[in-house]
Amino acid sequence: EASPIECPDAKAGMVHSWNLNAAQDPPMELWMSPMAKYAGSGRIRSLWTTADGSVFSGGSDGIIRQWAFNPTGGPGGKPGFSLVKSMGGHLGAVTGLALLGTMLWSGGMDGTLRLWNVEAGEQAHLIPAVKKDANSPPGHHSGPVTGLLPFEAPNNQGSFVFSSSLDDTVKVWNATNGECVASESHGQGVTSIALTADPKGNPLLLCGLFYGDIMIRGTISNP
């Protein structure tokens, strides 16, 4: 990654962090350096936060950045977030992030899914995109990835990751080995996904679709 160009009077690609217990206070801003008032050189397209105060941001520049809270890491030595590392590989915007243990999943406009070893800051596995046709393998997306969502199956049946795409599909991946275990088509691009549950507590997947529909899908195989 090239060194960022420092523009002290410009703000672009900013990430703000608000203290909800003091909402009247101005937000903390994530700066790439004391002189670079931005968290990325383009639009921020995805975010993932952790309980220990880490933040992962994905930008339109194809770069994933990891930030850590620092009591003196903000502008002017105030509390804020310091840039820990950058990970590059996507050709285009990073549109989805999901952290499972020490492995960060990312999806992008290039249709790829990438798994990153966070501790090493290196890509560990690539699931490439394929051309969309009748012979496209189900274990690959053929269009931009629009979202990632981790999922713990009930009764300790395993850890999985849902991915949605403009190729009309939602795919389910084994979080342990990156294997595609299911793929469902929706007839139109899937633009967003979220988890909810029915009155009995059974997990359901909400799929927001390109033409304004919302599809509700079950996530477990028992009736």
Secondary structure, 3 states (H helix, E strand, C coil): CCCCCCCCCCCCCCCEECCHHHCCCCCEECCCECCECCCCCCCEEEEEECCCCEEEEEECCCEEEEEEEECCCCHHHCCEEEEEEEEECCCCCEEEEEEECCEEEEEECCCCEEEEECCCCEEEEEECCCCCCCCCCCCCCCCCEEEEEEEECHHHCCEEEEEEECCCEEEEEECCCCCEEEEEECCCCEEEEEEEECCCCCEEEEEEECCCCEEEEECCCCC
